[in-house]
Amino acid sequence: MNKSLRIFAPATVANLSCGFDVLGCCLDTVGDEMVVSLTPDPEVTITKIEGANLPLESHKNVAGVATKALLKKYNKEVGVNIEIYKNIKAGSGIGSSAASSAGAVWAVNRLLNSPFTNHELISFAMEGEKLASGNAHADNVAPALLGGFTLVRSYEPLDVIKLHTPEDLMVTVIHPQIEVKTSDSRSVIKHRVSLKKAIQQWGNVGGFIAGLYTNNYQLIGRSLEDVIIEPLRSILIPEFDAVKETALSKGALGCGISGSGPSIFALSKGEKTANLVAEAIRDVYSKTGLEFDIHVSKINNQGIKILS
């Protein structure tokens, strides 16, 4: 049995415009690193966090809470130590808390010789998301654990499906250096929607999934429309409309809010277009005076990876 693993815990894009709380995808070029070890002392400890000011107390940290949920189900005394090296900024909208939650349970499971499937790990990682945002959503932790695109068909009971990934699909993400807490961005959402808008959104979710399975990039693009959440949340993100218009003008298939924001994602066919989109939206944000990061990534079809 291995006693320690160093892993890559990837960033993720959730919602994908039309799929609030049910759709997500996994990125390849940005993510955290974690070192997870088994220890003789049957406690969950977090001894190091670099790159972010997060609590070391395991009951206050999403990685610790998710790990404890797994160990409770495992029902044997096990000691775990976690080190977290954050490259995904908290409140970025690309799954910072999900990377820590999913990475911790994935590594602990491997160290215990995999008593749980990756699908079963999702519910443990969701406990970390519940701590972070007050809502146990799976649209970030599912793609981190399963890779590629995922659909949460049901939360009660939990039913998550890994979807097909078209080979040439690329993601461009711009992350403005402002923090939008998931809990705050959820507070602006209305709990009732019109039947007309609901029908539009259902059609887009179905169209998006059909586009993935048929490699129909234009259908994917037409389906990346959010008539329910984006109109409310976009006002929290500086220059959102300008970024979206610019991305589409440079050939992006679609563009929207990544998770709860402030990051904005665009899907494109091919690396050339994804890079053109990146440069164009860089020009938009360079005029704002705000600091920002830009990531261009393939879809990571594997998810969490062992580094050593």
N, C-alpha and C positions, 0 to 999 in steps of 0.2 A: 504493500500500500504506500503510495506517495504521501509525504508529510507536508509538502508545500508546493504551491503553484503560483507562477506569475502569469497573469492573463491580460488580454486586451478586451475591455468592455465597451462596445461601440455606441456611438451616438445614434439616435433614431429620429425619424420624422413621423409625427402622429397626426391623425385626422385626415391628411391628404385631401383637404378641402371638403369633399362630400361626405366623409366618413367619421364624423365626430365621435370620439371614444371607441370606435370599432376598427378603423384602418390604421396601419402604420407600416413603415419600412425601415430597414437597417442600413446604416452608412458604413463605408469602408475606410475612409481616410482620417476620421477624427474619432477619438474615444479616450477613455481613462485606462490607466494600468492599475492593477490591484495585485497584491501578494497576499495569498490566503494560506494559512498554515493550521494543521492540527496540533493541539497542545495537550499535555497531561492534565492540566487544570480544567475541570469541566465548566468553563465560563466562556462567554463571547466577549472578547476584548478588541478594541481598536487602538493600536499603539502609534499610528502615524497617519497624518493626512497632509499632503503637500498640494499646493495650488488652489486651496480654498479654505475659508474660515468656517469649518463645520465642526459640530460637537464630536468629541471622542467618546462620550458616554454611549454605550451600545444601545440603550433604550431611547436615545434621542437621535440616533443616526439611522438612516434608512437601511444601510447594509447590515447593521446589527439587528434591527427589528426583523428584516427578512430572514436572516440566518436563524434567529430564535424561532421563527415560525416553522422553518424546516426541521430544526432539531426537536421541536415539540412533537411533530408528526413522526419523526424517526424514532423517538421514544427510547433512546439510549444516551447515557452520559458521554458527551463529547466536548472537548475544549477546542475553540477556534480563535485564532488571532488574525486580524485583518489590517493591512496597510493599503491606503488609497492615494493614488497619484492622479489628481484631477486635471484633465485637459478640457473637459466640458464644463463651462461655467454654469454655476447655479442660476436658475431663472432664465436660461438662454432659449428655451423652447425646443431644444434638440435632445431631451431625455437625460439630463444630468442625474436626477435621482434614480431614474430607471436603470442607468448604467451601473450605479453602485448596488442597487437592490438585486438586479439580475446577475451581475458579475459575482456577487458574494454567494448567492445560492447555487449558481452553476459550479463555481470552484469547490465549494464544500461538498456538493453532490459527487463530483469527480473524485475528491479525496476519500470519500466514503465508499468508493467503488460503485457509484451510480445506482443507489436504491430507488431513485425516482427518474421518470422520463423527463425530457425537457418540457413537454406539455404540462406535466404535474408541477414543475418548478414555477410555472407562471403564477399560481395562486399564492405561493410564498412570497415571491417578488412583489406582488400586488400589495402586501402588507406594508412594504416600504413606501410605495406610492400613496397609500392611505395616510401614513405619517406625514409625508411631504405636502400633500394637497388637501387632505381631508376626504379624498375620494379614491377608492381602490380600483383605479382604472388599469386596463391591460394593454392599451394601444401602443405603449412604448416598450414595456417589458417583454411582450410577446415577440415582436420582431428581433429584439436583442437576443432572446433565448433561442428562437427558431431560425433566424436569418430571413432575408428576403422580405416579401410583403406578407402581412398577416391580416386576417379578418377575425374579429371577435363576434361570432354569430350570436352568442348568448352569454350573459353574465350569470344567470341563475337558471340552470346550472351552467358553469363555465364551459364554453365550447369554442375553441380557437382553431382556425384553419390556416395552414400555410398555403399561400397562393403562388401561381406561376410568375416568374420574373422574365420579361423580355430582355434579350441579351444586350441590346444597344441602349437601354434606358439608363440615363444619368441624372444625378441630382446636383443642383447648385443651391447653396444655402448662404445667405448673408445674415450675420448676427450683429445687430447694433449693440454697442456696449451700454445698454440700459437693462435694468431687471424688471421683468413683468412676472410677478408671482402667479403660479397656477391658481391659487386660491382667490387672488384678486381678479384674474381674468374670468374665472367662473362666475364671479358675482355680477357681471354685466349681462349674463346670458338669461334670456327669457325662458320660463318654464312651460309656456304654451306657444305653439306655432300654428299657423293657418294650415288647413288641409291642402291648399294649393301649393304652399311652399314644401310641405312634407312630401307631396307627390313628386315635385321636382327633385328633391334630395334623394328619395328612394330610386328614382330613375337614374340619377347620376352614379349612385353606388353600384347599381347593377351594370350600368354601362362601363364603369371603370374596371370592374372585375372581368367583364366580358372582353374588354380591350386587352387586359393582361394575358388572358388565356389564348387569345387569337393573334397576339402580337400586332394589334391594330393601334398604332401610335396615335393616329388622328382621333380615334374613338376615346382613347385615354385622355387626350387633351380636351375634347368636348365635355368629358365627364368631370373634369377638375373644376367644378363650380360649386360654391357654397352659398346658398341663399338664406341660411339660418344663422350661422355663427359669425362668419367673416364680416358682415356689415356692422356688427356690434363691437367686435374685438379690434378691427383694423384701425379704429380711431385712436387706439393706444400706441400705435406703431408709427413713428415719424416716417414720412415719405412712402407709406405703403402703396398708395395708388400709383405714384411715379415709378416705383420699383416694378410693380406688376405690369404696368403699361410698357415699360422699357424691356422687360424680360420677354414679353410676348412679341414685341416688335423685332427682337433678335432671333426669333425662331423657337422660343420655349413652347412646349406643348401646353403647359398650364403653369399657374403660379398662385401661391396662397400662403396662409399663415402656417408656420411649423408649430404644431402643438398649440400651446397657449400664447406663443410669441415670446419675445419680439422678433425672433428669427423668421425669415421669409424664405420659402423654398420654391424652386422651379424644377420641373421635370423636362428633360430634353431627350431627343433621339441623337445619340452620338456624342463623343467627347468634344468634337470641334464646336458644336452648337453650345454645349454646356459651358465651355470656356468663353465663348463670345458673350453669352448671357452674364457670366461672372464679371467680365471687363466692363460691360455696359452698366450693370447695377453698381459696380465700384465707382464709376463716374458720377452716378446719381448721389451716392452717399458721401463722396469726397467733398461735396459742396455743403454738407450739413454741419460740419464741425464736430460731428460725433465720431468716436472711434468705433471700428467695426472689424469683424473677421469675415472672410469668405472661404467657403469650402466647396470643392468640386469632387464628387465621389461617384464611383460605381455603386450599384446596389450590392451590399454584402450578403451573399446568399448563405453564408455559414453562421453568422452571428458571432458570439463570444469565441475567442481563440486562445489557445495556450501559447505563451511566449517562451516560457522555460519552466 
